[in-house]
Amino acid sequence: MLRQQKLLIEHQCPQCGAPATLEETERLFTCPFCRVKSYLVTRDYFRYVLHHAAPAGKPLVFFPYWRFKGSFFVSLPGGIRPRIVDVSQQAIPSPLFPVSLGLRSQTLKLRFVSPEGEGIFLNPKVSSQDLLRVAEDMFTASIPEPLFAKAFIGETLSQIYSPFYVTDKIFDAVLNRPVSRALPEDFDLSKMEGGKPNWRIEFLPALCPNCGWDLQGEKNALALSCKNCNSLWMNRSMKFARLEFGFFPAETRDSIYFPFYHIQADVSGINLASYADLVKAANMAKVVQKGWEEKPFRFWTPAFKIRPQDFLFFSRNLTLSQPPKDEVPQLPEGEILPVTMPIEDAVESLKINLASFIKPPKMLQVLDTIDIKARGVTLVYVPFQKSANELFQPDFNLRTTKALIQYAKHL
């Protein structure tokens, strides 16, 4: 199995200034020198800049590119079609600059943008919504209609600035090579809006807001735990917010716990409030039993990034199972897969989840009239037993390979 390339970002400890190198998905940073833990946050998306090797005295211009990596799902008459998307695109339409970064962002180290940086940073003209429309068009152009539902899940969105300088041509300041022919006489760089970037990376002290204890988690974890007061925390609006959680006890010691979001939602346009409603909506081979009308329906989705086909498999099968167990409101002991899927993405996936099991197929035509609004989210750790090459969840009849663990850790 090939490990996917990640962006590498040069970074300084906010406490002591010591240098470090982070991977793109890392959020929890422990300084190897002062041992202080910090959690990296941003109000929208992260911004990076490539190092330059321009000759001394050359005024630098930093041109912005969007980078998007994630999974795209579309519901068709024949089922759900998923795809992994990884694209970069100019954030300012211009024929004078390279159309994309190519592999440069994956082969060169970057650093975070800061207002103290040298040169002029050009203002983006293409929005992130425009980028997603381009990515969507790339995938759906060859797909015949009708499309019943579509969603981007587990995406990583960032902006990368590449350095250039201008003489009679535009020069790439990384390789010191021209990327344009002689510039037209009416070219005026000053007409391109820009200046110092109004952005910098921000940090949250990795301390429990409830008791002040050190928060624990993997480097790429979105949810951090406090073992002192048995609490779980996630960044929400630039501060840590408590997350409801629990776990299903394992039947064997040799198990690994996968995190799943257990989502209570209001669904309009279709009856889906109880387990009895689910049996009817999915046309399950069951006779509705007494008490099923009172058993509330909940969506289930993975709280970890995974290949799109596996994400759909877990979401659909666990939602159809509607686990009857009540979770224990504690953190499980043993091996745990970190939470890497944002809640917002899990909520965005609910209509695709619904499209994966709703029957008969003609019901797909009403998906555009269905509105799903999440009202409550609980993180539940579900144990999977380990065998030679497999991971197995006996209560809900879920099977996957051990390779899934390594793949999930590298997304």
Backbone hydrogen bonds in HBPLUS format (Angstrom, degrees):
<---DONOR---> <-ACCEPTOR-->    atom                        ^
c    i                          cat <-CA-CA->   ^        H-A-AA   ^      H-
h    n   atom  resd res      DA  || num        DHA   H-A  angle D-A-AA Bond
n    s   type  num  typ     dist DA aas  dist angle  dist       angle   num
A0024-GLU N   A0007-LEU O   2.88 MM  17  4.97 127.0  2.16 151.1 151.4     1
A0110-LEU N   A0008-LEU O   2.78 MM 102  6.14 160.8  1.81 153.9 160.7     2
A0009-ILE N   A0022-LEU O   2.78 MM  13  5.11 167.0  1.80 151.6 156.2     3
A0022-LEU N   A0009-ILE O   2.80 MM  13  5.11 168.8  1.82 150.1 152.0     4
A0010-GLU N   A0110-LEU O   2.53 MM 100  5.91 168.8  1.55 162.3 159.2     5
A0011-HIS N   A0020-ALA O   2.82 MM   9  5.16 158.5  1.86 157.0 154.7     6
A0020-ALA N   A0011-HIS O   2.83 MM   9  5.16 134.9  2.04 153.9 152.3     7
A0013-CYS N   A0018-ALA O   2.88 MM   5  5.23 157.8  1.93 144.0 150.7     8
A0017-GLY N   A0013-CYS O   2.82 MM   4  4.56 139.7  1.98 126.7 136.4     9
A0026-GLU N   A0023-GLU O   3.05 MM   3  5.43 159.4  2.09 114.7 121.3    10
A0027-ARG N   A0219-LYS O   2.64 MM 192  5.79 171.8  1.65 159.4 158.1    11
A0040-LEU N   A0027-ARG O   2.85 MM  13  5.00 164.6  1.87 144.7 147.4    12
A0028-LEU N   A0219-LYS O   2.96 MM 191  4.71 164.2  1.99 136.4 140.1    13
A0029-PHE N   A0038-SER O   2.77 MM   9  5.21 172.4  1.77 169.3 169.1    14
A0038-SER N   A0029-PHE O   2.81 MM   9  5.21 158.2  1.85 151.1 158.7    15
A0031-CYS N   A0036-VAL O   3.13 MM   5  5.61 170.3  2.14 148.6 147.2    16
A0035-ARG N   A0031-CYS O   2.93 MM   4  4.73 133.2  2.15 125.1 135.2    17
A0206-ALA N   A0037-LYS O   3.44 MM 169  5.48 174.7  2.44 124.5 123.1    18
A0039-TYR N   A0204-LEU O   2.86 MM 165  4.99 151.8  1.94 144.8 153.5    19
A0204-LEU N   A0039-TYR O   2.85 MM 165  4.99 149.0  1.94 137.0 147.5    20
A0041-VAL N   A0202-GLU O   2.99 MM 161  5.42 166.6  2.00 143.4 143.9    21
A0202-GLU N   A0041-VAL O   3.36 MM 161  5.42 155.8  2.42 167.7 162.1    22
A0159-GLN N   A0046-PHE O   3.03 MM 113  6.48 158.4  2.08 155.4 162.1    23
A0113-VAL N   A0047-ARG O   3.14 MM  66  5.70 163.1  2.17 130.7 130.5    24
A0048-TYR N   A0159-GLN O   2.82 MM 111  6.28 160.0  1.86 159.7 166.6    25
A0161-TYR N   A0048-TYR O   2.80 MM 113  6.18 159.9  1.84 143.5 149.3    26
A0049-VAL N   A0111-ARG O   2.80 MM  62  5.49 147.4  1.91 156.3 166.5    27
A0111-ARG N   A0049-VAL O   3.07 MM  62  5.49 146.0  2.18 143.3 153.8    28
A0050-LEU N   A0161-TYR O   3.00 MM 111  6.35 160.6  2.04 176.6 177.1    29
A0053-ALA N   A0173-ALA O   2.66 MM 120  5.72 177.1  1.66 163.8 163.0    30
A0058-LYS N   A0055-PRO O   3.26 MM   3  5.99 157.8  2.31 142.2 141.8    31
A0120-ILE N   A0060-LEU O   3.03 MM  60  6.35 162.6  2.06 145.5 146.1    32
A0061-VAL N   A0164-PHE O   2.74 MM 103  5.13 162.3  1.77 153.5 154.9    33
A0164-PHE N   A0061-VAL O   2.76 MM 103  5.13 143.1  1.89 147.3 159.8    34
A0062-PHE N   A0120-ILE O   2.74 MM  58  6.03 168.4  1.76 167.7 168.0    35
A0122-LEU N   A0062-PHE O   3.05 MM  60  6.12 166.6  2.07 159.4 162.6    36
A0063-PHE N   A0162-SER O   2.91 MM  99  5.33 157.4  1.96 158.2 151.8    37
A0162-SER N   A0063-PHE O   2.93 MM  99  5.33 162.8  1.96 150.4 150.0    38
A0091-ALA N   A0064-PRO O   2.99 MM  27  5.36 159.8  2.03 139.4 132.7    39
A0065-TYR N   A0160-ILE O   2.82 MM  95  5.21 139.6  1.99 138.5 151.7    40
A0160-ILE N   A0065-TYR O   2.84 MM  95  5.21 161.3  1.87 151.5 157.2    41
A0066-TRP N   A0089-GLN O   2.75 MM  23  5.25 160.6  1.79 164.2 164.8    42
A0089-GLN N   A0066-TRP O   2.94 MM  23  5.25 149.3  2.04 139.1 147.1    43
A0067-ARG N   A0158-SER O   2.90 MM  91  5.33 152.2  1.97 158.1 153.9    44
A0158-SER N   A0067-ARG O   3.02 MM  91  5.33 159.6  2.06 154.9 158.9    45
A0068-PHE N   A0087-VAL O   2.84 MM  19  5.40 167.4  1.86 163.9 167.3    46
A0087-VAL N   A0068-PHE O   2.88 MM  19  5.40 152.0  1.95 153.6 161.9    47
A0069-LYS N   A0156-THR O   3.03 MM  87  5.16 146.8  2.14 137.2 147.0    48
A0156-THR N   A0069-LYS O   2.61 MM  87  5.16 150.0  1.69 152.5 163.5    49
A0070-GLY N   A0085-VAL O   2.90 MM  15  5.39 154.7  1.96 152.5 158.8    50
A0085-VAL N   A0070-GLY O   2.77 MM  15  5.39 171.9  1.78 157.9 160.8    51
A0071-SER N   A0153-ILE O   3.05 MM  82  5.23 163.5  2.07 157.9 161.1    52
A0153-ILE N   A0071-SER O   2.80 MM  82  5.23 163.5  1.83 151.2 156.9    53
A0072-PHE N   A0083-ARG O   2.80 MM  11  5.29 164.1  1.82 158.8 164.4    54
A0083-ARG N   A0072-PHE O   2.87 MM  11  5.29 131.2  2.11 145.4 158.3    55
A0073-PHE N   A0151-ALA O   2.87 MM  78  5.33 162.7  1.90 156.1 162.1    56
A0151-ALA N   A0073-PHE O   2.94 MM  78  5.33 147.9  2.05 145.2 150.4    57
A0074-VAL N   A0081-ARG O   3.10 MM   7  5.41 145.4  2.23 133.6 144.1    58
A0081-ARG N   A0074-VAL O   2.86 MM   7  5.41 170.2  1.87 160.5 162.1    59
A0075-SER N   A0149-ALA O   2.68 MM  74  5.01 162.9  1.71 153.7 155.7    60
A0148-PHE N   A0075-SER O   2.87 MM  73  5.24 159.2  1.91 151.8 154.0    61
A0076-LEU N   A0079-GLY O   2.82 MM   3  5.20 165.4  1.85 147.2 151.7    62
A0079-GLY N   A0076-LEU O   3.02 MM   3  5.20 166.5  2.03 113.0 117.3    63
A0125-LYS N   A0091-ALA O   2.68 MM  34  5.84 160.1  1.72 154.2 160.3    64
A0126-VAL N   A0091-ALA O   2.81 MM  35  4.82 153.0  1.89 141.5 140.8    65
A0104-ARG N   A0101-LEU O   3.13 MM   3  5.67 152.7  2.21 137.5 137.1    66
A0106-GLN N   A0103-LEU O   2.98 MM   3  5.37 141.8  2.13 109.8 121.2    67
A0107-THR N   A0104-ARG O   3.16 MM   3  5.24 149.6  2.26 102.3 111.2    68
A0108-LEU N   A0104-ARG O   3.01 MM   4  5.91 141.9  2.16 158.5 163.1    69
A0117-GLY N   A0114-SER O   3.07 MM   3  5.65 168.1  2.08 121.4 124.1    70
A0121-PHE N   A0195-GLY O   2.85 MM  74  5.27 166.6  1.87 142.0 146.1    71
A0195-GLY N   A0121-PHE O   3.11 MM  74  5.27 150.8  2.20 125.9 132.0    72
A0123-ASN N   A0193-GLU O   2.86 MM  70  5.74 169.2  1.87 141.0 142.9    73
A0130-ASP N   A0127-SER O   3.12 MM   3  5.12 121.0  2.48  93.6 107.8    74
A0131-LEU N   A0127-SER O   3.14 MM   4  6.55 152.0  2.22 144.8 152.1    75
A0132-LEU N   A0128-SER O   3.02 MM   4  6.35 157.2  2.07 149.0 154.2    76
A0133-ARG N   A0129-GLN O   3.00 MM   4  6.26 148.6  2.11 142.6 151.3    77
A0134-VAL N   A0130-ASP O   3.03 MM   4  6.36 151.4  2.11 146.7 154.1    78
A0135-ALA N   A0131-LEU O   2.93 MM   4  6.28 162.6  1.96 153.5 158.0    79
A0136-GLU N   A0132-LEU O   2.82 MM   4  5.98 154.4  1.88 145.1 152.6    80
A0137-ASP N   A0133-ARG O   2.85 MM   4  6.03 157.4  1.90 146.5 152.6    81
A0138-MET N   A0134-VAL O   2.94 MM   4  6.19 151.5  2.03 149.7 157.4    82
A0139-PHE N   A0136-GLU O   3.18 MM   3  5.38 126.5  2.48  98.7 111.4    83
A0140-THR N   A0136-GLU O   2.94 MM   4  6.12 161.6  1.98 156.2 161.8    84
A0141-ALA N   A0137-ASP O   3.00 MM   4  5.49 136.1  2.20 143.7 147.3    85
A0143-ILE N   A0140-THR O   3.01 MM   3  5.00 160.2  2.05 107.3 113.5    86
A0173-ALA N   A0163-PRO O   3.00 MM  10  5.28 160.4  2.04 128.2 129.4    87
A0165-TYR N   A0171-PHE O   3.03 MM   6  5.32 147.0  2.15 138.1 147.6    88
A0171-PHE N   A0165-TYR O   2.81 MM   6  5.32 175.4  1.81 171.7 172.4    89
A0167-THR N   A0169-LYS O   2.86 MM   2  5.07 168.3  1.87 154.6 157.7    90
A0183-LEU N   A0168-ASP O   2.88 MM  15  5.89 168.5  1.89 167.5 167.9    91
A0179-VAL N   A0170-ILE O   2.78 MM   9  5.81 166.9  1.79 164.6 164.5    92
A0172-ASP N   A0177-ARG O   2.69 MM   5  5.30 167.2  1.70 161.4 156.6    93
A0176-ASN N   A0172-ASP O   2.64 MM   4  5.20 125.8  1.93 140.8 157.4    94
A0187-PHE N   A0184-PRO O   3.02 MM   3  5.45 164.0  2.04 117.9 120.5    95
A0191-LYS N   A0188-ASP O   3.06 MM   3  5.68 157.8  2.11 115.2 121.9    96
A0192-MET N   A0189-LEU O   2.95 MM   3  5.49 161.6  1.98 116.2 122.4    97
A0207-LEU N   A0205-PRO O   2.74 MM   2  5.51 139.5  1.90 105.1  92.8    98
A0215-LEU N   A0206-ALA O   3.04 MM   9  5.43 173.4  2.04 133.8 133.6    99
A0208-CYS N   A0213-TRP O   2.69 MM   5  5.17 167.4  1.70 157.0 161.6   100
A0212-GLY N   A0208-CYS O   2.78 MM   4  4.61 144.5  1.91 132.4 140.3   101
A0216-GLN N   A0225-SER O   2.78 MM   9  5.15 162.7  1.81 149.3 155.4   102
A0225-SER N   A0216-GLN O   2.90 MM   9  5.15 155.2  1.96 146.7 149.7   103
A0221-ALA N   A0218-GLU O   3.12 MM   3  5.10 167.7  2.14 109.8 112.6   104
A0222-LEU N   A0339-VAL O   2.68 MM 117  5.49 162.4  1.71 158.2 163.5   105
A0224-LEU N   A0233-TRP O   2.81 MM   9  5.22 158.4  1.86 153.5 157.7   106
A0233-TRP N   A0224-LEU O   2.77 MM   9  5.22 161.0  1.81 154.9 161.6   107
A0226-CYS N   A0231-SER O   2.88 MM   5  5.24 159.5  1.93 152.4 152.2   108
A0230-ASN N   A0226-CYS O   2.98 MM   4  5.59 111.4  2.47 137.4 152.5   109
A0231-SER N   A0226-CYS O   3.24 MM   5  5.24 154.2  2.31 136.0 143.5   110
A0243-LEU N   A0232-LEU O   2.86 MM  11  5.43 158.7  1.91 147.2 146.6   111
A0234-MET N   A0241-ALA O   2.98 MM   7  5.45 156.3  2.04 146.8 153.7   112
A0241-ALA N   A0234-MET O   2.86 MM   7  5.45 163.3  1.89 144.5 148.5   113
A0236-ARG N   A0239-LYS O   2.78 MM   3  5.53 174.3  1.79 160.0 159.5   114
A0379-LEU N   A0244-GLU O   2.85 MM 135  6.18 173.2  1.86 146.5 145.6   115
A0246-GLY N   A0379-LEU O   2.94 MM 133  6.47 130.7  2.18 157.6 167.3   116
A0381-TYR N   A0246-GLY O   2.93 MM 135  6.36 158.9  1.98 141.8 147.2   117
A0247-PHE N   A0328-VAL O   2.90 MM  81  5.21 137.9  2.08 128.4 140.8   118
A0328-VAL N   A0247-PHE O   2.82 MM  81  5.21 170.4  1.83 148.9 145.5   119
A0248-PHE N   A0381-TYR O   2.99 MM 133  6.35 159.1  2.04 173.2 170.9   120
A0255-SER N   A0253-ARG O   2.84 MM   2  5.59 134.3  2.05 107.3  93.2   121
A0386-LYS N   A0254-ASP O   3.12 MM 132  6.01 157.4  2.17 168.3 161.4   122
A0256-ILE N   A0384-PHE O   2.96 MM 128  5.36 154.7  2.02 146.0 152.6   123
A0384-PHE N   A0256-ILE O   2.81 MM 128  5.36 152.2  1.89 145.8 154.7   124
A0257-TYR N   A0335-GLU O   2.94 MM  78  6.28 168.2  1.96 148.9 151.8   125
A0337-LEU N   A0257-TYR O   2.94 MM  80  6.17 171.4  1.95 171.4 169.4   126
A0258-PHE N   A0382-VAL O   2.87 MM 124  5.23 166.4  1.88 149.0 145.4   127
A0382-VAL N   A0258-PHE O   2.80 MM 124  5.23 165.1  1.82 154.7 153.1   128
A0303-ALA N   A0259-PRO O   2.92 MM  44  5.30 161.9  1.96 139.1 133.3   129
A0260-PHE N   A0380-VAL O   2.82 MM 120  5.25 151.4  1.90 141.9 151.5   130
A0380-VAL N   A0260-PHE O   2.77 MM 120  5.25 171.9  1.78 161.9 164.0   131
A0261-TYR N   A0301-THR O   2.76 MM  40  5.30 158.2  1.81 163.7 168.0   132
A0301-THR N   A0261-TYR O   3.08 MM  40  5.30 152.1  2.16 142.2 150.2   133
A0262-HIS N   A0378-THR O   2.75 MM 116  5.07 165.4  1.77 159.4 164.1   134
A0378-THR N   A0262-HIS O   3.03 MM 116  5.07 152.9  2.10 135.0 143.7   135
A0263-ILE N   A0299-PHE O   2.84 MM  36  5.04 159.9  1.88 146.6 151.5   136
A0299-PHE N   A0263-ILE O   2.97 MM  36  5.04 155.5  2.03 156.4 151.3   137
A0264-GLN N   A0376-GLY O   2.83 MM 112  5.02 164.4  1.85 151.1 155.9   138
A0375-ARG N   A0264-GLN O   2.70 MM 111  5.55 177.4  1.70 153.5 154.3   139
A0376-GLY N   A0264-GLN O   3.25 MM 112  5.02 148.5  2.36 139.9 136.8   140
A0266-ASP N   A0373-LYS O   2.82 MM 107  5.24 159.2  1.87 152.9 152.0   141
A0373-LYS N   A0266-ASP O   2.98 MM 107  5.24 162.5  2.01 148.5 154.0   142
A0268-SER N   A0371-ASP O   2.91 MM 103  5.21 167.6  1.92 154.1 157.7   143
A0371-ASP N   A0268-SER O   3.35 MM 103  5.21 146.5  2.47 120.3 129.8   144
A0297-PHE N   A0273-ALA O   3.06 MM  24  5.29 158.4  2.10 114.0 113.8   145
A0278-LEU N   A0274-SER O   3.11 MM   4  6.49 150.1  2.20 143.3 151.3   146
A0275-TYR N   A0295-LYS O   2.77 MM  20  5.60 143.0  1.91 159.2 167.3   147
A0279-VAL N   A0275-TYR O   3.03 MM   4  6.33 159.5  2.07 151.1 155.3   148
A0276-ALA N   A0292-TRP O   3.36 MM  16  5.06 147.7  2.47 117.7 113.0   149
A0280-LYS N   A0276-ALA O   3.23 MM   4  6.51 150.8  2.32 143.6 150.7   150
A0281-ALA N   A0277-ASP O   2.82 MM   4  6.04 165.6  1.84 154.9 159.4   151
A0282-ALA N   A0278-LEU O   2.88 MM   4  5.89 160.9  1.91 157.4 160.6   152
A0284-MET N   A0279-VAL O   2.98 MM   5  5.12 153.7  2.05 146.2 153.5   153
A0283-ASN N   A0280-LYS O   3.14 MM   3  4.90 151.2  2.22  96.3 105.1   154
A0359-LYS N   A0281-ALA O   2.85 MM  78  5.99 161.9  1.88 171.3 165.1   155
A0286-LYS N   A0284-MET O   2.75 MM   2  5.46 141.6  1.89 102.8  91.1   156
A0292-TRP N   A0289-GLN O   3.21 MM   3  5.78 166.3  2.23 131.2 134.1   157
A0294-GLU N   A0291-GLY O   3.13 MM   3  5.41 142.2  2.28 102.8 113.2   158
A0295-LYS N   A0292-TRP O   3.27 MM   3  5.03 144.9  2.41  92.1 102.0   159
A0340-THR N   A0303-ALA O   2.97 MM  37  6.28 137.4  2.16 136.5 148.7   160
A0341-MET N   A0303-ALA O   3.06 MM  38  4.80 162.3  2.09 117.7 112.7   161
A0310-ASP N   A0307-ARG O   2.93 MM   3  5.33 123.2  2.27 110.1 125.0   162
A0311-PHE N   A0307-ARG O   2.89 MM   4  6.17 156.7  1.94 157.6 165.3   163
A0312-LEU N   A0308-PRO O   3.04 MM   4  6.22 161.3  2.07 148.2 152.0   164
A0313-PHE N   A0309-GLN O   3.04 MM   4  6.18 152.5  2.12 136.2 144.1   165
A0314-PHE N   A0310-ASP O   2.95 MM   4  6.15 172.0  1.96 158.2 158.3   166
A0315-SER N   A0311-PHE O   3.00 MM   4  6.08 164.8  2.02 148.6 153.6   167
A0316-ARG N   A0312-LEU O   2.97 MM   4  5.96 171.9  1.98 151.0 153.7   168
A0317-ASN N   A0313-PHE O   3.05 MM   4  6.04 168.0  2.06 151.6 154.3   169
A0318-LEU N   A0314-PHE O   3.02 MM   4  5.81 161.4  2.05 144.7 150.5   170
A0319-THR N   A0315-SER O   3.09 MM   4  5.96 150.7  2.18 137.7 146.2   171
A0320-LEU N   A0316-ARG O   2.94 MM   4  6.16 157.4  1.99 151.4 157.6   172
A0321-SER N   A0317-ASN O   2.99 MM   4  6.11 138.9  2.17 134.9 146.1   173
A0322-GLN N   A0318-LEU O   3.08 MM   4  6.27 142.7  2.23 141.0 149.2   174
A0330-GLN N   A0328-VAL O   2.71 MM   2  5.64 141.6  1.86 108.1  96.5   175
A0345-ASP N   A0342-PRO O   3.16 MM   3  5.41 125.5  2.47 101.4 113.8   176
A0346-ALA N   A0342-PRO O   3.20 MM   4  6.59 155.6  2.27 148.5 155.4   177
A0347-VAL N   A0343-ILE O   2.93 MM   4  6.24 159.0  1.97 158.9 164.2   178
A0348-GLU N   A0344-GLU O   2.96 MM   4  6.16 150.4  2.05 138.9 147.7   179
A0349-SER N   A0345-ASP O   3.08 MM   4  6.28 129.3  2.35 138.6 150.7   180
A0349-SER N   A0346-ALA O   3.19 MM   3  5.21 137.4  2.38  94.6 106.3   181
A0350-LEU N   A0347-VAL O   3.20 MM   3  5.53 167.5  2.22 113.1 117.0   182
A0353-ASN N   A0349-SER O   2.91 MM   4  6.18 155.2  1.97 155.0 163.3   183
A0354-LEU N   A0350-LEU O   2.88 MM   4  6.16 159.2  1.92 148.1 153.2   184
A0355-ALA N   A0351-LYS O   2.86 MM   4  6.10 155.5  1.92 144.1 151.0   185
A0356-SER N   A0352-ILE O   3.07 MM   4  6.27 131.0  2.32 140.0 151.9   186
A0356-SER N   A0353-ASN O   3.10 MM   3  5.25 136.5  2.30  98.9 111.0   187
A0357-PHE N   A0354-LEU O   3.20 MM   3  5.79 156.2  2.26 113.7 119.7   188
A0358-ILE N   A0354-LEU O   3.03 MM   4  5.96 144.3  2.16 160.5 171.1   189
A0363-MET N   A0360-PRO O   2.85 MM   3  5.72 164.1  1.88 131.2 136.2   190
A0364-LEU N   A0361-PRO O   3.00 MM   3  5.68 160.4  2.03 117.9 123.6   191
A0365-GLN N   A0362-LYS O   3.19 MM   3  5.81 157.2  2.25 112.7 118.3   192
A0366-VAL N   A0363-MET O   3.07 MM   3  5.72 164.2  2.09 118.1 122.8   193
A0367-LEU N   A0364-LEU O   3.11 MM   3  5.40 167.7  2.13 113.8 116.8   194
A0369-THR N   A0366-VAL O   2.96 MM   3  5.41 153.7  2.03 113.4 121.9   195
A0370-ILE N   A0367-LEU O   3.05 MM   3  5.13 157.1  2.11 104.9 112.2   196
A0385-GLN N   A0392-PHE O   2.72 MM   7  5.05 155.1  1.78 155.0 146.3   197
A0392-PHE N   A0385-GLN O   2.86 MM   7  5.05 155.4  1.92 138.9 147.3   198
A0387-SER N   A0390-GLU O   2.96 MM   3  5.20 155.3  2.02 155.2 150.7   199
A0402-LYS N   A0389-ASN O   3.06 MM  13  5.74 154.5  2.13 138.6 137.1   200
A0391-LEU N   A0400-THR O   2.74 MM   9  5.27 155.3  1.80 155.5 153.3   201
A0400-THR N   A0391-LEU O   2.97 MM   9  5.27 148.0  2.07 151.6 157.4   202
A0393-GLN N   A0398-LEU O   2.74 MM   5  4.93 160.1  1.77 153.9 157.8   203
A0397-ASN N   A0393-GLN O   2.86 MM   4  5.60 107.5  2.40 145.4 164.3   204
A0398-LEU N   A0393-GLN O   3.13 MM   5  4.93 157.8  2.18 133.6 138.7   205
A0404-LEU N   A0401-THR O   3.09 MM   3  5.72 156.0  2.15 112.7 119.2   206
A0405-ILE N   A0402-LYS O   3.06 MM   3  5.70 143.0  2.20 115.8 123.2   207
A0407-TYR N   A0403-ALA O   3.00 MM   4  6.21 164.7  2.03 155.8 160.9   208
A0408-ALA N   A0404-LEU O   2.85 MM   4  5.95 160.4  1.89 148.7 153.8   209
A0409-LYS N   A0405-ILE O   3.09 MM   4  6.32 151.0  2.17 145.2 152.8   210
A0410-HIS N   A0407-TYR O   3.15 MM   3  5.33 140.9  2.31 100.8 111.6   211
